[in-house]
Amino acid sequence: MANNSMGTKKVEELLVSKSMPLGMQFYVPNYQRGYRWKESQVQQLLNDIKEFDYEKNNEKKFYCLQPLVVTEDKENGWVVIDGQQRLTTLFIILTCIEKMLYIVAQLSRQKSKIFIMN
């Protein structure tokens, strides 16, 4: 019989696991629908996060994303039961931010090199 339990975890707890040192992977089973969010839904999520950031006024609060339901699978990591659209959207956003930061870092290096050479 499966040992099912519910609990709240921080995102970092889902991403870093002692049993999997490189972090856990998220696996979306075949029964989940494909990515369907439209621009308006992505914008709504971004606006919600932005509004939270403005409201917290430097207080230590946490942003509670709507539930992400996962189950742990020792071979596949976290199997996504519910919340795949939000999770995928956040992954896309974070990937874009990472790429932009890389570009900014490269431009800064180029400008520094030009400055040093002159």
Z-matrix of the N, CA and C atoms (Angstrom, degrees):
N
C 1 1.447
C 2 1.521 1 108.96
N 3 1.312 2 117.21 1 136.90
C 4 1.462 3 122.02 2 -177.07
C 5 1.516 4 110.75 3 -71.13
N 6 1.318 5 115.48 4 145.20
C 7 1.450 6 121.71 5 176.80
C 8 1.519 7 108.04 6 -95.83
N 9 1.321 8 116.48 7 94.59
C 10 1.459 9 120.94 8 -178.61
C 11 1.513 10 109.89 9 -98.68
N 12 1.301 11 116.36 10 133.40
C 13 1.456 12 120.85 11 175.30
C 14 1.515 13 108.22 12 -146.86
N 15 1.313 14 114.71 13 151.93
C 16 1.457 15 119.48 14 179.21
C 17 1.514 16 108.68 15 -111.25
N 18 1.303 17 115.08 16 147.91
C 19 1.441 18 119.98 17 177.48
C 20 1.507 19 110.24 18 -168.91
N 21 1.296 20 115.23 19 167.53
C 22 1.453 21 121.25 20 178.75
C 23 1.516 22 108.44 21 -104.20
N 24 1.313 23 115.95 22 134.52
C 25 1.463 24 121.17 23 178.36
C 26 1.518 25 109.26 24 -128.00
N 27 1.311 26 115.08 25 151.14
C 28 1.458 27 120.25 26 171.23
C 29 1.521 28 108.02 27 -76.36
N 30 1.319 29 116.24 28 154.50
C 31 1.461 30 120.76 29 179.49
C 32 1.518 31 110.26 30 -55.85
N 33 1.344 32 117.04 31 -41.70
C 34 1.459 33 119.75 32 -178.28
C 35 1.530 34 111.57 33 -61.85
N 36 1.333 35 117.55 34 -29.15
C 37 1.462 36 120.35 35 177.30
C 38 1.524 37 111.05 36 -69.69
N 39 1.328 38 116.62 37 -30.68
C 40 1.460 39 120.19 38 177.56
C 41 1.518 40 111.37 39 -76.69
N 42 1.322 41 116.19 40 -29.89
C 43 1.458 42 120.32 41 -175.21
C 44 1.518 43 113.27 42 -87.32
N 45 1.325 44 117.51 43 -26.90
C 46 1.464 45 121.31 44 -177.57
C 47 1.522 46 108.16 45 -123.75
N 48 1.299 47 115.37 46 125.58
C 49 1.455 48 120.53 47 -178.32
C 50 1.522 49 109.49 48 -130.48
N 51 1.323 50 116.75 49 140.08
C 52 1.466 51 120.50 50 178.44
C 53 1.529 52 111.16 51 -64.63
N 54 1.325 53 116.28 52 -33.61
C 55 1.465 54 119.03 53 -178.48
C 56 1.527 55 112.28 54 -78.34
N 57 1.327 56 117.14 55 -17.85
C 58 1.466 57 121.49 56 178.09
C 59 1.526 58 107.32 57 -130.91
N 60 1.329 59 118.75 58 89.30
C 61 1.458 60 122.88 59 -171.91
C 62 1.524 61 115.27 60 -55.94
N 63 1.314 62 118.51 61 -29.40
C 64 1.462 63 119.90 62 -179.52
C 65 1.518 64 111.74 63 -84.86
N 66 1.305 65 117.07 64 4.51
C 67 1.456 66 120.74 65 -178.96
C 68 1.512 67 110.81 66 95.02
N 69 1.273 68 114.43 67 156.21
C 70 1.457 69 119.99 68 -178.41
C 71 1.521 70 109.52 69 -86.35
N 72 1.288 71 115.24 70 150.59
C 73 1.455 72 121.74 71 176.48
C 74 1.525 73 108.78 72 -100.18
N 75 1.326 74 115.37 73 152.49
C 76 1.453 75 120.38 74 173.95
C 77 1.517 76 108.10 75 -99.11
N 78 1.298 77 115.79 76 132.99
C 79 1.456 78 122.30 77 -178.86
C 80 1.527 79 108.02 78 -119.22
N 81 1.323 80 116.28 79 126.28
C 82 1.458 81 121.30 80 178.66
C 83 1.528 82 107.40 81 -102.64
N 84 1.332 83 117.03 82 112.34
C 85 1.464 84 119.98 83 -178.31
C 86 1.534 85 112.20 84 -64.52
N 87 1.317 86 115.63 85 159.70
C 88 1.465 87 121.55 86 -177.91
C 89 1.522 88 113.69 87 -60.76
N 90 1.328 89 117.56 88 -26.59
C 91 1.466 90 118.71 89 -178.08
C 92 1.530 91 112.90 90 -72.86
N 93 1.328 92 117.70 91 -13.64
C 94 1.467 93 120.74 92 177.22
C 95 1.525 94 109.34 93 -73.89
N 96 1.318 95 115.46 94 143.87
C 97 1.470 96 118.83 95 176.26
C 98 1.517 97 109.12 96 -70.19
N 99 1.312 98 116.66 97 159.97
C 100 1.457 99 120.84 98 177.24
C 101 1.522 100 111.03 99 -69.79
N 102 1.307 101 115.64 100 175.80
C 103 1.464 102 120.45 101 -179.33
C 104 1.522 103 109.22 102 -66.79
N 105 1.338 104 116.58 103 123.77
C 106 1.458 105 121.08 104 -173.99
C 107 1.527 106 114.60 105 -126.03
N 108 1.326 107 117.82 106 -2.96
C 109 1.459 108 118.12 107 -175.31
C 110 1.515 109 110.90 108 -63.54
N 111 1.318 110 114.15 109 139.13
C 112 1.461 111 121.60 110 176.62
C 113 1.527 112 108.47 111 -95.61
N 114 1.320 113 115.97 112 169.01
C 115 1.463 114 121.05 113 -178.12
C 116 1.527 115 111.63 114 -54.54
N 117 1.325 116 117.87 115 -38.78
C 118 1.468 117 120.98 116 -178.09
C 119 1.529 118 111.57 117 -62.88
N 120 1.322 119 117.79 118 -36.20
C 121 1.461 120 120.89 119 179.20
C 122 1.531 121 111.21 120 -71.99
N 123 1.319 122 116.34 121 -38.44
C 124 1.466 123 120.56 122 176.49
C 125 1.525 124 109.07 123 -64.02
N 126 1.331 125 116.22 124 -44.59
C 127 1.468 126 121.02 125 179.83
C 128 1.525 127 110.78 126 -62.03
N 129 1.319 128 116.95 127 -39.05
C 130 1.462 129 120.87 128 178.56
C 131 1.531 130 110.79 129 -62.45
N 132 1.330 131 117.12 130 -42.89
C 133 1.466 132 121.03 131 177.79
C 134 1.524 133 110.62 132 -63.11
N 135 1.326 134 116.92 133 -46.25
C 136 1.469 135 120.68 134 179.35
C 137 1.528 136 111.23 135 -62.41
N 138 1.326 137 117.26 136 -41.56
C 139 1.466 138 120.97 137 178.55
C 140 1.521 139 111.17 138 -64.23
N 141 1.318 140 117.10 139 -38.36
C 142 1.457 141 121.66 140 178.54
C 143 1.528 142 110.88 141 -63.22
N 144 1.326 143 116.48 142 -44.17
C 145 1.469 144 120.89 143 178.46
C 146 1.528 145 110.17 144 -65.87
N 147 1.325 146 116.36 145 -42.62
C 148 1.468 147 121.24 146 179.46
C 149 1.527 148 110.54 147 -62.86
N 150 1.327 149 117.33 148 -43.50
C 151 1.463 150 121.84 149 179.06
C 152 1.524 151 110.75 150 -62.32
N 153 1.323 152 116.97 151 -41.22
C 154 1.459 153 120.94 152 177.40
C 155 1.521 154 110.40 153 -60.92
N 156 1.328 155 116.90 154 -43.26
C 157 1.459 156 121.48 155 -179.21
C 158 1.524 157 110.85 156 -61.19
N 159 1.324 158 117.58 157 -40.36
C 160 1.462 159 120.99 158 179.11
C 161 1.521 160 111.80 159 -70.22
N 162 1.323 161 117.61 160 -34.06
C 163 1.462 162 121.70 161 -175.70
C 164 1.521 163 113.59 162 -77.69
N 165 1.318 164 118.56 163 -25.99
C 166 1.464 165 119.20 164 -172.01
C 167 1.522 166 113.78 165 -70.81
N 168 1.345 167 118.24 166 -20.86
C 169 1.470 168 121.64 167 175.15
C 170 1.522 169 113.54 168 47.19
N 171 1.309 170 116.47 169 50.97
C 172 1.464 171 123.60 170 177.41
C 173 1.525 172 114.13 171 62.98
N 174 1.315 173 117.78 172 12.52
C 175 1.456 174 120.00 173 174.22
C 176 1.522 175 108.02 174 -83.62
N 177 1.313 176 115.50 175 153.64
C 178 1.467 177 118.91 176 179.32
C 179 1.526 178 108.90 177 -86.42
N 180 1.307 179 115.07 178 87.27
C 181 1.456 180 121.53 179 176.28
C 182 1.515 181 107.46 180 -114.99
N 183 1.295 182 116.85 181 165.78
C 184 1.450 183 119.18 182 176.75
C 185 1.521 184 109.25 183 -118.31
N 186 1.305 185 114.56 184 148.67
C 187 1.459 186 121.01 185 177.50
C 188 1.517 187 107.82 186 -89.89
N 189 1.299 188 116.09 187 125.46
C 190 1.457 189 120.34 188 -179.02
C 191 1.523 190 109.44 189 -103.52
N 192 1.302 191 114.56 190 103.71
C 193 1.454 192 121.05 191 175.45
C 194 1.523 193 107.43 192 -69.98
N 195 1.304 194 116.65 193 146.85
C 196 1.464 195 118.12 194 176.96
C 197 1.521 196 108.30 195 -50.83
N 198 1.313 197 116.71 196 155.63
C 199 1.467 198 119.75 197 -172.00
C 200 1.526 199 114.60 198 -52.03
N 201 1.296 200 113.20 199 138.51
C 202 1.457 201 122.59 200 171.14
C 203 1.524 202 104.58 201 -115.67
N 204 1.305 203 116.51 202 114.09
C 205 1.461 204 120.57 203 -176.65
C 206 1.522 205 108.40 204 -100.53
N 207 1.327 206 114.99 205 120.33
C 208 1.460 207 121.10 206 -179.41
C 209 1.521 208 108.80 207 -133.81
N 210 1.301 209 114.86 208 160.22
C 211 1.454 210 120.82 209 171.53
C 212 1.523 211 106.44 210 -130.09
N 213 1.320 212 116.34 211 143.64
C 214 1.458 213 119.83 212 -176.52
C 215 1.523 214 110.62 213 -83.97
N 216 1.307 215 114.81 214 133.06
C 217 1.464 216 122.74 215 176.96
C 218 1.523 217 105.53 216 -126.66
N 219 1.314 218 117.26 217 119.46
C 220 1.474 219 121.01 218 -174.52
C 221 1.525 220 113.15 219 -59.07
N 222 1.329 221 117.91 220 -27.28
C 223 1.465 222 120.62 221 -179.60
C 224 1.521 223 112.82 222 -89.11
N 225 1.321 224 117.14 223 -39.25
C 226 1.466 225 120.65 224 -173.92
C 227 1.520 226 114.40 225 -102.84
N 228 1.311 227 118.53 226 -9.56
C 229 1.460 228 120.50 227 -176.61
C 230 1.515 229 109.47 228 92.41
N 231 1.319 230 116.91 229 -132.53
C 232 1.459 231 121.81 230 -179.70
C 233 1.523 232 109.54 231 -92.78
N 234 1.315 233 116.61 232 120.41
C 235 1.463 234 121.72 233 175.66
C 236 1.525 235 106.90 234 -88.59
N 237 1.316 236 116.75 235 121.70
C 238 1.463 237 121.85 236 -176.06
C 239 1.526 238 109.43 237 -81.36
N 240 1.328 239 115.38 238 117.63
C 241 1.461 240 122.02 239 178.62
C 242 1.526 241 109.65 240 -94.29
N 243 1.330 242 116.69 241 -43.59
C 244 1.463 243 121.55 242 179.22
C 245 1.523 244 108.67 243 -146.88
N 246 1.324 245 116.44 244 143.58
C 247 1.460 246 121.41 245 178.65
C 248 1.515 247 112.98 246 105.00
N 249 1.322 248 116.50 247 12.13
C 250 1.462 249 120.92 248 -176.38
C 251 1.523 250 111.90 249 -61.06
N 252 1.330 251 118.09 250 -36.65
C 253 1.463 252 120.90 251 -178.86
C 254 1.533 253 110.37 252 -65.01
N 255 1.343 254 116.79 253 -46.00
C 256 1.473 255 120.93 254 178.45
C 257 1.523 256 110.90 255 -64.89
N 258 1.328 257 116.19 256 -44.72
C 259 1.459 258 120.67 257 -178.88
C 260 1.523 259 111.14 258 -61.94
N 261 1.323 260 117.15 259 -44.78
C 262 1.465 261 121.39 260 179.37
C 263 1.520 262 110.74 261 -64.32
N 264 1.335 263 116.36 262 -42.02
C 265 1.464 264 120.52 263 179.23
C 266 1.521 265 110.80 264 -61.61
N 267 1.323 266 117.27 265 -45.42
C 268 1.468 267 120.41 266 178.81
C 269 1.522 268 111.14 267 -63.80
N 270 1.318 269 117.64 268 -38.20
C 271 1.461 270 121.08 269 177.53
C 272 1.528 271 110.34 270 -62.28
N 273 1.331 272 117.04 271 -44.22
C 274 1.470 273 121.14 272 178.69
C 275 1.526 274 110.28 273 -62.04
N 276 1.330 275 116.83 274 -45.43
C 277 1.470 276 121.43 275 -179.67
C 278 1.525 277 110.49 276 -61.53
N 279 1.329 278 116.82 277 -48.05
C 280 1.468 279 120.21 278 -178.89
C 281 1.526 280 111.83 279 -65.30
N 282 1.323 281 117.55 280 -34.95
C 283 1.462 282 121.15 281 176.56
C 284 1.523 283 110.54 282 -64.62
N 285 1.330 284 116.97 283 -41.59
C 286 1.474 285 120.85 284 177.73
C 287 1.526 286 111.11 285 -64.39
N 288 1.327 287 116.39 286 -42.84
C 289 1.468 288 120.20 287 178.61
C 290 1.522 289 110.13 288 -62.38
N 291 1.330 290 116.78 289 -43.35
C 292 1.466 291 120.67 290 179.01
C 293 1.530 292 110.82 291 -59.37
N 294 1.324 293 117.10 292 -43.36
C 295 1.467 294 120.82 293 179.43
C 296 1.522 295 111.27 294 -65.03
N 297 1.341 296 116.68 295 -40.33
C 298 1.468 297 119.64 296 178.90
C 299 1.525 298 110.91 297 -65.05
N 300 1.325 299 117.11 298 -40.78
C 301 1.465 300 120.38 299 178.30
C 302 1.521 301 111.15 300 -63.73
N 303 1.325 302 117.02 301 -37.74
C 304 1.461 303 121.29 302 177.33
C 305 1.526 304 110.08 303 -63.01
N 306 1.327 305 116.85 304 -44.84
C 307 1.467 306 121.08 305 179.49
C 308 1.522 307 110.34 306 -62.22
N 309 1.331 308 117.06 307 -43.87
C 310 1.467 309 120.81 308 178.76
C 311 1.524 310 110.14 309 -61.58
N 312 1.324 311 117.22 310 -42.32
C 313 1.469 312 120.65 311 179.34
C 314 1.521 313 110.74 312 -63.14
N 315 1.320 314 117.53 313 -41.63
C 316 1.465 315 121.05 314 179.29
C 317 1.523 316 111.12 315 -65.21
N 318 1.323 317 117.09 316 -42.27
C 319 1.468 318 120.55 317 178.35
C 320 1.523 319 110.91 318 -63.78
N 321 1.327 320 116.22 319 -39.69
C 322 1.466 321 120.16 320 178.44
C 323 1.522 322 110.95 321 -63.48
N 324 1.330 323 116.70 322 -40.96
C 325 1.465 324 120.36 323 178.49
C 326 1.524 325 110.89 324 -63.18
N 327 1.324 326 116.26 325 -42.88
C 328 1.464 327 120.20 326 179.83
C 329 1.527 328 110.67 327 -62.92
N 330 1.329 329 116.52 328 -43.51
C 331 1.466 330 120.08 329 179.97
C 332 1.525 331 110.77 330 -66.39
N 333 1.332 332 116.64 331 -38.41
C 334 1.464 333 119.99 332 177.87
C 335 1.520 334 110.83 333 -64.29
N 336 1.320 335 116.30 334 -41.43
C 337 1.460 336 120.98 335 179.74
C 338 1.528 337 110.19 336 -62.91
N 339 1.328 338 117.30 337 -44.14
C 340 1.470 339 121.57 338 178.13
C 341 1.523 340 109.93 339 -62.28
N 342 1.335 341 117.20 340 -42.79
C 343 1.457 342 121.42 341 -179.68
C 344 1.527 343 110.80 342 -62.37
N 345 1.326 344 116.54 343 -44.45
C 346 1.466 345 121.08 344 -178.86
C 347 1.525 346 111.15 345 -65.40
N 348 1.327 347 116.55 346 -39.29
C 349 1.463 348 120.48 347 -177.53
C 350 1.531 349 112.16 348 -72.30
N 351 1.302 350 117.74 349 -21.69
C 352 1.469 351 120.10 350 -179.25
C 353 1.477 352 108.35 351 -98.38
